[in-house]
Amino acid sequence: MFNDIYFLAIPSFEWYMPLAAKYNVNENGPTPRLGHSTAIYGDKLTVFGGHVVDQTISNDLFTLDLTTMKWTNEGPQPQVQPLAYMANTVILDNMKQAIFGGLTQDVNGHFKTTNEVLFLDLKTHQWQKPGKVFAEILEDVPAERMGAEMVFYGDRLWIYAGAQPLTNVEEEKTFSDFFSFNIVSGVWKKETGFDAMNDENGEILGKAVRLYNTDAAVFFGGCDAEKKTCSFDQGREILFEQPNANFEAAPRPEGEGFEGREGHSLI
């Protein structure tokens, strides 16, 4: 595990560290961890949760001032359940961070997945849950999971795939289903009309991104939690306003393909 931080300049694609001579993560910064949630609001970077070196799941919140490269430890978030490990996040238009699912740890140290939605106001650091949650039928609500892929479009969170780990109360399972959650009405719905998402092969720890100012989204990568293979080297592309749109993959020159992977970044 690591707690390093690096910046990628675009379009030069060069990695760098601003104020490297002054930066010190050991001054109020997060300890090494994986599976945490991150977001940027203005000139602040937030880091929440994650699996830390003592094999517990943290619910600490940290902020990094990007102008000074100084960390602030906001401390544990006792009002937040679930704790965040392999939970998926996305930034909403009102500068709130939406968090879905993830692996939780109760007071007895037992692990379980969740299907809850939480919102963090990135300006005030106040947490919220949906007032009420509705669904027409039980199948419209996603099963508890971690490592799902999520984007935000049209007042809805769009959530794909994920997995349920092997625990003492749950069997291991990889999901391939697709759901939407209306953050205004609180309604869950299982989405079956998108051809690109109707694939029997599920995945965990893939990444998704919505193209800026468009209705297009890309879901890429991930691994099969049951078979322990990472063969999902093709992306899934959808248009929210044209669910049945089909995309043909552009031919790649020999040797320029992508290997299957999980836990990568996608911007």
C-alpha positions in Angstrom: 0.0 0.0 0.0 1.1 3.6 -0.7 0.1 7.1 0.2 2.0 8.9 -2.6 0.3 11.5 -4.8 1.1 12.5 -8.3 -0.3 14.9 -10.9 -0.6 14.2 -14.6 -0.4 17.3 -16.9 -2.7 17.2 -19.9 -2.0 17.3 -22.8 1.7 16.8 -22.2 1.0 13.6 -20.2 4.0 14.3 -17.9 3.8 13.4 -14.2 4.8 16.0 -11.7 4.6 17.1 -8.0 3.8 20.7 -7.3 5.7 22.2 -4.3 7.5 18.9 -3.9 10.1 20.5 -1.6 7.4 21.5 0.9 5.0 18.5 0.6 4.9 16.1 3.5 2.1 13.5 3.7 3.1 12.6 7.2 1.9 16.0 8.4 -1.8 15.3 8.9 -2.1 13.3 5.7 -3.6 9.8 5.1 -1.7 6.7 5.9 -1.1 4.1 3.1 -4.4 2.7 1.9 -6.3 1.2 -1.1 -9.8 1.3 -2.3 -10.5 4.8 -0.9 -12.7 7.5 -2.4 -11.4 10.8 -3.8 -12.9 14.0 -5.2 -11.8 17.6 -6.1 -13.8 20.7 -5.1 -12.2 24.0 -6.2 -8.6 23.9 -4.9 -9.3 21.1 -2.4 -8.7 17.3 -2.8 -10.7 15.0 -0.4 -9.8 11.5 0.5 -12.2 9.3 2.4 -12.0 5.8 3.8 -10.1 2.9 2.3 -8.5 -0.3 3.5 -5.4 0.5 5.7 -2.3 -1.4 6.7 -3.8 -2.8 9.9 -6.4 -4.7 7.8 -9.3 -2.5 8.9 -11.5 -0.1 6.9 -11.0 3.5 7.7 -13.8 6.2 7.7 -11.4 9.1 8.2 -11.7 12.1 5.9 -8.7 14.1 4.7 -8.4 17.3 2.6 -5.4 18.5 0.7 -5.1 22.2 -0.2 -3.8 22.1 -3.7 -2.4 25.7 -3.5 -0.2 24.9 -0.5 0.0 21.1 -0.7 -0.9 20.9 3.0 -3.1 18.2 4.4 -5.9 18.6 7.0 -7.2 15.6 8.9 -10.9 16.0 9.3 -11.0 12.9 11.5 -13.3 9.9 11.6 -16.8 10.4 10.3 -18.9 8.6 12.9 -22.2 9.6 11.2 -21.2 7.7 8.1 -22.2 4.1 7.5 -21.1 2.3 5.4 -17.4 2.8 5.7 -15.7 3.2 2.3 -13.7 0.5 0.7 -14.1 -0.2 -3.1 -17.1 2.1 -3.0 -17.8 4.0 -6.2 -17.9 7.7 -6.4 -19.0 10.5 -8.8 -19.2 14.3 -8.6 -22.7 15.8 -9.0 -23.5 19.1 -10.6 -24.1 20.7 -7.2 -20.5 19.8 -6.1 -21.6 16.9 -4.0 -19.8 13.6 -4.0 -22.1 10.6 -4.4 -20.9 7.3 -3.0 -22.5 3.9 -3.8 -21.9 0.5 -2.2 -18.6 -0.7 -1.0 -17.4 -3.1 1.7 -18.3 -2.2 5.3 -17.0 -3.3 8.6 -19.2 -3.4 11.7 -18.2 -2.8 15.3 -17.3 -6.5 15.7 -14.9 -6.4 12.7 -17.2 -8.4 10.4 -17.1 -7.5 6.7 -20.2 -7.1 4.4 -21.1 -5.3 1.3 -23.8 -2.6 1.0 -26.0 -1.0 -1.6 -26.5 2.3 0.1 -26.1 5.8 -1.5 -24.4 8.6 0.4 -23.7 12.2 -0.5 -20.8 14.3 0.8 -21.1 18.1 0.4 -17.5 18.9 -0.7 -17.8 22.5 0.6 -19.2 21.9 4.1 -18.2 18.2 4.5 -21.7 17.4 5.7 -23.0 13.9 4.9 -26.5 13.1 3.6 -28.6 10.1 2.8 -31.6 10.0 0.4 -34.7 10.9 2.4 -36.6 8.0 1.0 -35.8 5.2 -1.5 -38.4 3.7 -3.8 -38.6 0.9 -6.4 -41.5 -0.7 -8.3 -40.2 -4.2 -7.7 -37.4 -5.7 -5.6 -35.4 -6.5 -8.8 -35.1 -2.8 -9.5 -32.8 -2.4 -6.5 -29.1 -3.5 -7.0 -27.8 -6.2 -4.8 -25.2 -5.2 -2.2 -21.8 -5.0 -3.9 -18.4 -3.3 -4.1 -16.2 -2.2 -7.1 -19.1 -1.1 -9.3 -18.8 1.5 -12.0 -20.9 4.7 -11.8 -21.6 7.9 -13.8 -24.0 10.8 -13.3 -26.4 12.0 -16.0 -29.8 13.6 -16.0 -30.4 13.6 -12.2 -29.5 9.9 -12.1 -26.7 7.8 -10.9 -26.0 5.0 -13.5 -24.4 2.0 -11.9 -22.9 -1.0 -13.6 -21.5 -4.4 -12.5 -19.4 -4.9 -9.3 -19.0 -8.0 -7.1 -19.9 -9.6 -3.8 -16.8 -11.0 -2.0 -16.6 -14.3 -0.3 -17.5 -13.8 3.4 -18.8 -16.0 6.2 -22.4 -15.0 5.2 -22.2 -14.3 1.5 -21.1 -16.3 -1.6 -18.7 -14.8 -4.1 -20.4 -13.3 -7.1 -19.7 -11.0 -10.0 -22.5 -8.8 -11.4 -23.3 -7.7 -14.9 -26.5 -5.7 -14.3 -27.2 -2.0 -14.9 -29.2 0.3 -12.7 -30.2 3.9 -12.4 -31.0 5.9 -9.2 -32.9 9.1 -9.5 -31.4 11.4 -6.8 -34.5 13.7 -6.9 -37.3 11.2 -6.5 -35.2 8.5 -4.8 -36.4 5.8 -7.3 -34.2 2.8 -8.3 -34.7 1.1 -11.7 -33.1 -1.8 -13.4 -32.1 -0.7 -16.9 -32.4 -3.3 -19.6 -32.8 -1.2 -22.7 -29.1 -0.5 -23.3 -27.7 -3.1 -25.8 -24.1 -2.5 -24.8 -24.8 -3.3 -21.1 -26.6 -6.6 -21.7 -23.6 -8.8 -21.4 -23.4 -11.9 -19.3 -19.8 -11.2 -18.4 -19.7 -9.1 -15.2 -16.7 -7.3 -13.8 -15.3 -5.6 -10.7 -13.1 -2.5 -10.4 -13.7 -1.3 -13.9 -13.9 2.4 -14.5 -16.6 4.6 -16.0 -16.6 8.2 -17.2 -19.2 10.4 -18.9 -17.9 12.6 -21.7 -18.1 16.2 -20.7 -21.3 18.0 -21.7 -22.6 15.0 -23.7 -24.9 12.1 -23.1 -22.1 9.6 -23.9 -20.5 7.3 -21.3 -17.7 4.8 -21.4 -17.3 1.8 -19.1 -13.9 0.1 -19.4 -11.9 -2.7 -17.9 -12.4 -4.8 -14.8 -12.0 -8.4 -13.7 -14.1 -11.4 -13.0 -14.1 -11.8 -9.2 -15.1 -15.5 -9.4 -12.7 -16.7 -12.2 -9.8 -14.4 -11.1 -9.2 -13.2 -14.6 -8.8 -9.7 -16.1 -9.8 -10.2 -19.7 -12.2 -7.3 -20.2 -10.0 -5.2 -22.5 -12.9 -3.8 -24.5 -14.9 -0.7 -23.5 -18.7 -0.4 -23.4 -20.0 2.8 -24.9 -23.6 4.1 -24.5 -25.6 7.2 -25.4 -28.2 7.8 -22.6 -30.6 9.4 -25.2 -30.1 6.6 -27.7 -30.0 3.4 -25.7 -29.8 1.1 -28.8 -26.9 3.0 -30.5 -24.2 0.6 -31.6 -20.5 1.5 -31.7 -17.9 -0.3 -33.8 -14.4 -0.6 -32.3 -11.8 1.2 -34.3 -9.1 -1.2 -35.6 -5.9 -1.1 -33.6 -2.4 -1.5 -35.0 -0.8 -4.7 -34.0 0.8 -4.5 -30.6 -1.3 -1.5 -29.5 -4.1 -3.4 -27.7 -4.9 -3.1 -24.1 -4.5 -5.9 -21.6 -7.3 -6.7 -19.2 -7.0 -4.7 -16.0 -8.8 -3.5 -12.9 -8.4 -0.5 -10.5 -7.1 1.8 -13.2 -8.0 5.5 -13.7 -10.2 6.9 -16.4 -10.7 10.6 -17.2 
